[in-house]
């Protein structure tokens, strides 16, 4: 089975930084892309950042210039460096991976890690 474990969330003050990490493991044939979504209470889950196996990155307008996504293809890990955090960044952040396993093309999700930005 394919499993994603995301971690690194916590409580920080506005302007602070956090680094989220996600590791994919299991019977993975190929990883096409990895990324992060976030969801605040009462809100829809929204994409934050993504990176393809070739290194192409995309960011939500709300985080451009503040967040940086990176990956290690050999380790099937993805990271999200979050700087200059704002209260509106408060949400549960979920790792997402577009991959091919023995069961075929699928998308896997991490369990989520809470990020709280508050004074």
Wavefront OBJ file of the C-alpha trace (Angstrom):
o trace
v 0.000 0.000 0.000
v 1.026 3.584 -0.635
v 1.206 5.849 2.387
v 1.918 9.542 2.757
v 3.096 11.007 6.045
v 3.079 14.787 6.366
v 4.510 16.682 9.288
v 6.023 19.956 10.433
v 2.982 21.981 11.426
v 2.736 24.001 14.583
v 1.922 27.330 16.190
v 3.889 30.372 15.041
v 3.593 34.139 15.317
v 2.830 36.282 12.273
v 6.000 36.718 10.256
v 7.384 33.408 11.442
v 8.378 30.344 9.443
v 7.576 26.657 9.282
v 8.828 23.827 7.107
v 6.404 21.060 6.177
v 7.603 17.678 4.977
v 5.909 14.730 3.316
v 7.248 11.283 2.542
v 5.590 8.772 0.224
v 6.273 5.079 0.662
v 4.981 1.758 -0.590
v 4.666 0.078 -3.963
v 5.163 3.177 -6.100
v 6.008 2.757 -9.751
v 6.332 6.446 -10.513
v 5.566 9.795 -8.923
v 4.377 12.397 -11.415
v 3.813 15.338 -9.115
v 3.675 16.240 -5.444
v 2.052 19.180 -3.761
v 0.285 20.746 -0.829
v -3.325 21.713 -0.191
v -4.806 23.464 2.801
v -8.228 23.670 4.389
v -9.489 26.032 7.068
v -12.643 25.299 9.108
v -15.725 25.958 7.012
v -13.626 26.474 3.886
v -12.974 24.392 0.805
v -9.677 22.628 0.418
v -7.472 24.704 -1.857
v -4.184 24.044 -3.646
v -1.151 25.820 -2.254
v 1.850 24.617 -4.248
v 2.892 21.765 -6.504
v 6.002 20.442 -8.181
v 6.369 17.958 -11.037
v 9.021 15.287 -11.386
v 10.770 17.630 -13.808
v 10.929 20.408 -11.240
v 8.201 22.688 -12.571
v 6.545 24.546 -9.693
v 3.217 26.303 -9.298
v 1.938 28.427 -6.430
v -1.320 29.935 -5.341
v -1.261 33.714 -5.717
v -1.764 34.098 -1.974
v 1.563 32.416 -1.159
v 3.810 33.517 -4.020
v 7.030 35.010 -2.768
v 6.554 33.537 0.706
v 6.360 29.758 0.212
v 8.828 27.515 -1.595
v 8.139 23.917 -2.605
v 10.913 21.412 -3.247
v 11.252 17.668 -3.693
v 13.727 14.834 -3.618
v 12.757 12.412 -6.378
v 15.057 9.685 -5.090
v 13.404 9.742 -1.668
v 9.853 10.527 -2.832
v 9.660 13.440 -0.438
v 8.309 16.947 -0.823
v 8.828 19.974 1.399
v 7.111 23.306 1.798
v 9.134 26.137 3.290
v 6.705 28.745 4.587
v 8.076 32.182 5.425
v 6.429 35.458 6.423
v 3.407 33.564 7.673
v 0.114 35.391 8.043
v -2.955 34.595 10.172
v -4.847 33.756 6.987
v -2.378 30.922 6.387
v -3.923 29.096 9.347
v -5.276 25.764 8.110
v -4.708 22.052 8.012
v -2.140 21.369 5.323
v -2.336 18.137 3.335
v 0.315 16.525 1.203
v -0.903 15.262 -2.169
v 0.874 12.947 -4.606
v -0.071 12.031 -8.167
v 1.444 8.597 -8.695
v 1.329 5.227 -10.366
v 1.236 2.167 -8.126
v 0.581 -1.479 -8.880
v -3.121 -0.596 -8.755
v -2.771 2.060 -11.435
v -2.825 5.840 -11.620
v -4.094 7.387 -8.415
v -3.836 10.314 -6.037
v -2.817 9.842 -2.413
v -3.254 12.180 0.552
v -1.437 12.656 3.802
v -3.273 12.795 7.108
v -2.828 16.553 7.423
v -0.762 18.766 9.703
v -2.128 21.813 11.526
v -0.570 25.214 10.908
v -1.702 28.010 13.209
v -0.456 31.576 12.807
v -1.443 33.760 15.739
v -0.093 36.347 18.143
l 1 2 3 4 5 6 7 8 9 10 11 12 13 14 15 16 17 18 19 20 21 22 23 24 25 26 27 28 29 30 31 32 33 34 35 36 37 38 39 40 41 42 43 44 45 46 47 48 49 50 51 52 53 54 55 56 57 58 59 60 61 62 63 64 65 66 67 68 69 70 71 72 73 74 75 76 77 78 79 80 81 82 83 84 85 86 87 88 89 90 91 92 93 94 95 96 97 98 99 100 101 102 103 104 105 106 107 108 109 110 111 112 113 114 115 116 117 118 119
